[in-house]
Amino acid sequence: MTNRQPAPAAVPHSPSTAGGTPAVPAARTADPRPTAPVELDYHGRKHRRAMDDASLRDMARRIPTALAQTARLAWSVDRRMTITILLCQLLSGLGTAVMLTAVSKALPHLATSDARTGLRAAWPSLAVAVAAMATGAGMWILADWATRRLNPKIASAADLTLVDLHMRAELSAYDTHGFTDRSQAAETGALRAVDLADDAKTLTNGLVQLVSAATVLTSLHPLLLGVLLLSVVPRGLGGVIAARIDYRVHDRTVSARTVRGMMRWWLTTSELADELRANTMRPYLHAWYRTMCDRVEGRELEGARPYLLVTLLAASLAGLFTFGMWAALAALALSGAMSTAIAGTAIVASQTAGRALNSIVRYGAVMFHHGLYLSDYHAFVDEVRSMTTARGTVQAKAPQQIRLCEAEFTYPEKEAPALHPITLTLNRGEVVALVGENGAGKSTLIRMLTGLTVPTGGTVRWDDTDLATADAESVWQHVGLVPQKNGHWPLRARENITLGQPREHSDDRIWDAATRVGMTEALEGLPHQLDTLLARSVWGGHELSGGQWQRLACARAMYREPAVLVLDEPTSEMDARGEHLIFRKLREMAPDRITVVVTHRLDNVRMADRVIVLEKGLIREEGTFDALVTTEGSLLGELYALSQDR
Ligand SMILES: Nc1ncnc2c1ncn2[C@@H]1O[C@H](COP(=O)(O)OP(=O)(O)OP(=O)(O)O)[C@@H](O)[C@H]1O
């Protein structure tokens, strides 16, 4: 698809004013013509054509696996309900068999010329047939109830497993090729696991019903089994083809629907409401969204015609074969090869079997497709399980010293290292500032110091403990980190400070941390002080400003009283007073810990005991601010001069 850019709107030539001051350009009023949204596809969706490519045999082979996976999942969350469903299925099938047998017993009596006598003789069998039907229906309702109890548990278990694994994975897992796509596919699998329980129930019920009907028919007359198959085959084939058309439409629209869904969030969230309005983005975005709706709608409409044709053809063929079967039964009955009663039973049984086969085909196709996603889920779970942070069992202690010895780091699937071999020692009581241009490797170095990643070469030691062999959780117990992007956790103000720490009865330490970052007044002014929910979009929530969120992130790290305090651009959104306060407090707290600060505001670097200047993954300079800034040709001197040149 070509992706033409819209022709730039003509900007009226703006003449200079008489005094030579350039005039403000006139505002553009014409709606911009939208670029057609690009066609997207997801690498993780490796089953895109699976439904098209699969033969009937493939499908039949895949379904037992999906059934077994679903049963395992169900068994792991609620054994009682799983057993209930299985028993109900069996009893429901038994009910069908009893009903058909009873009907075959009742029919000969009903076929007699004297209706009253016939009815009297047939009623016990009829009563058994009715009771069996009622039992079957009751079992179905019970199985439905059990599935409803099972579904939320399956959904929570699958979701919890995924979320927990994401939180326990090594950071490098996120950098492996296609991780996000596979994660998305696994999420789809987790969502579909719930549908699978329903599908599996309907499919197995269909199977049990079909086996019951076929068994009764064969016992009545062996020929009837063949006749039955003939009547149900067109319906089965039609069902499979219709399901394929359905899924082709689904597949062809899934990317557009996903992108539209993502865009929908951006268009409706309050977070972007200012930008969207003030920059007059609405006309373009409206047109973009409309184009996506049209794209999805168009493809769905394309599928409607073939779907209708296939269903019509299948229904006509099924009707024809059913008519043929009835004609054959009539011929057999007339020729005396089969009694009228057995022929009547065959008709009832074929109706039951037809309905059962419909379920099998329909839900078999659905299970096949959902099963593919479930296998994505299992594959992803296995993959991430092997990537969880299980480095070693050595329990790390609060360090006096952090020593990097030829430590280097290359991100997965990257050729060039982000950090070349570095040798460095950081001491307790010291404040170290990391400085360097964008991409120099500062955040990467921080991750290595704090054991968030292990070096791909060399070692990082906390005193005598090599972080590559230490239990990661024991390392992080001693870390307080303010990352560049910190969480605006939709929790109460209290938890936003204490998050990650054991609960305490008193709020004293929380207020202490708030004072250190100058947030006392702001927190006291909240509608419910520390109990205020910090999430504007949720009813009763309250939103903070960008700088206030950053102060909270600093309070969170300081509250931990960590042995290793690391702050990556902690004051980028703060006002001068906040910034001054934070750096003063960092100095006050410094004696008991190793403090590392990354900042681009070089005036703040003065407070550090030592400045480390990184360039392209290497330490270029190291020393005090004053010494470095006055050194001829130093990078820090150059960057500082630039920051002062306004
Ligand atoms: N997750 C990642 N996967 C692959 N490469 C990465 C990843 N994170 C960073 N890099 C690369 O590693 C190099 C160092 O990045 P890093 O984030 O450490 O720089 P930085 O000095 O912190 O930059 P900034 O000042 O912009 O925050 C960059 O070239 C960057 O593109």
Ligand as a Chemical Component Dictionary entry (heavy atoms), coordinates in Angstrom:
data_LIG
# 
_chem_comp.id                   LIG 
_chem_comp.type                 NON-POLYMER 
_chem_comp.pdbx_formal_charge   0 
_chem_comp.three_letter_code    LIG 
# 
loop_
_chem_comp_atom.comp_id 
_chem_comp_atom.atom_id 
_chem_comp_atom.alt_atom_id 
_chem_comp_atom.type_symbol 
_chem_comp_atom.charge 
_chem_comp_atom.model_Cartn_x 
_chem_comp_atom.model_Cartn_y 
_chem_comp_atom.model_Cartn_z 
_chem_comp_atom.pdbx_ordinal 
LIG N1  N1  N 0 16.653 -1.573 26.325 1  
LIG C1  C1  C 0 17.573 -1.278 25.427 2  
LIG N2  N2  N 0 17.775 -2.093 24.380 3  
LIG C2  C2  C 0 18.715 -1.829 23.471 4  
LIG N3  N3  N 0 19.514 -0.761 23.517 5  
LIG C3  C3  C 0 19.375 0.095  24.541 6  
LIG C4  C4  C 0 18.392 -0.120 25.537 7  
LIG N4  N4  N 0 18.468 0.891  26.428 8  
LIG C5  C5  C 0 19.440 1.690  25.994 9  
LIG N5  N5  N 0 19.990 1.215  24.862 10 
LIG C6  C6  C 0 21.091 1.793  24.112 11 
LIG O1  O1  O 0 22.233 1.830  24.963 12 
LIG C7  C7  C 0 22.914 3.053  24.829 13 
LIG C8  C8  C 0 23.034 3.728  26.203 14 
LIG O2  O2  O 0 21.724 4.050  26.642 15 
LIG P1  P1  P 0 21.443 4.676  28.081 16 
LIG O3  O3  O 0 19.988 4.681  28.270 17 
LIG O4  O4  O 0 22.276 3.983  29.082 18 
LIG O5  O5  O 0 21.978 6.163  27.864 19 
LIG P2  P2  P 0 21.872 7.416  28.820 20 
LIG O6  O6  O 0 23.241 7.950  28.964 21 
LIG O7  O7  O 0 21.157 7.071  30.069 22 
LIG O8  O8  O 0 20.991 8.406  27.926 23 
LIG P3  P3  P 0 19.965 9.573  28.343 24 
LIG O9  O9  O 0 20.776 10.716 28.837 25 
LIG O10 O10 O 0 19.292 9.900  27.060 26 
LIG O11 O11 O 0 19.057 9.023  29.357 27 
LIG C9  C9  C 0 22.143 3.883  23.815 28 
LIG O12 O12 O 0 22.803 3.761  22.569 29 
LIG C10 C10 C 0 20.793 3.235  23.735 30 
LIG O13 O13 O 0 20.277 3.305  22.429 31 
# 
loop_
_chem_comp_bond.comp_id 
_chem_comp_bond.atom_id_1 
_chem_comp_bond.atom_id_2 
_chem_comp_bond.value_order 
_chem_comp_bond.pdbx_ordinal 
LIG N1  C1  SING 1  
LIG C1  N2  SING 2  
LIG C1  C4  DOUB 3  
LIG N2  C2  DOUB 4  
LIG C2  N3  SING 5  
LIG N3  C3  DOUB 6  
LIG C3  C4  SING 7  
LIG C3  N5  SING 8  
LIG C4  N4  SING 9  
LIG N4  C5  DOUB 10 
LIG C5  N5  SING 11 
LIG N5  C6  SING 12 
LIG C6  O1  SING 13 
LIG C6  C10 SING 14 
LIG O1  C7  SING 15 
LIG C7  C8  SING 16 
LIG C7  C9  SING 17 
LIG C8  O2  SING 18 
LIG O2  P1  SING 19 
LIG P1  O3  DOUB 20 
LIG P1  O4  SING 21 
LIG P1  O5  SING 22 
LIG O5  P2  SING 23 
LIG P2  O6  DOUB 24 
LIG P2  O7  SING 25 
LIG P2  O8  SING 26 
LIG O8  P3  SING 27 
LIG P3  O9  DOUB 28 
LIG P3  O10 SING 29 
LIG P3  O11 SING 30 
LIG C9  O12 SING 31 
LIG C9  C10 SING 32 
LIG C10 O13 SING 33 
# 
